[in-house]
Amino acid sequence: MDEPSVEAFDVPALEAARDELQDRTGELYLEFLRRDSLSCGLYVLEPGADDPQGPHQEDEVYVVLAGRARLTVAGRDQPVGPGSVVFVARTLPHRFSDVTERLSVLVFFAPAESG
């Protein structure tokens, strides 16, 4: 079966689906698109939350939709907020900290996240 060549997503609907997933399973991340070359998801952390993620085997781009936090990548710390776009190369240790406002982040993995 052929995959659709165009798909559109609504961020508020994705946030509602991610919140429902977290309520049911505790998951912080909702994957909403997967192709061999790319996967996309929505990652949300509440104020004061710990970010449990570790390094990935794929390159990654974060686009912060809302909220404020710090992102540490390979020991380099920087503030992020609405409009921040950050590239993280595969295998680099990284995590969000000091989440002061509900952090909502679009995440793009290339190739598709393996785990």
Order of alpha helices (4+ residues) and beta strands (2+ residues): alpha-beta-beta-beta-beta-beta-beta
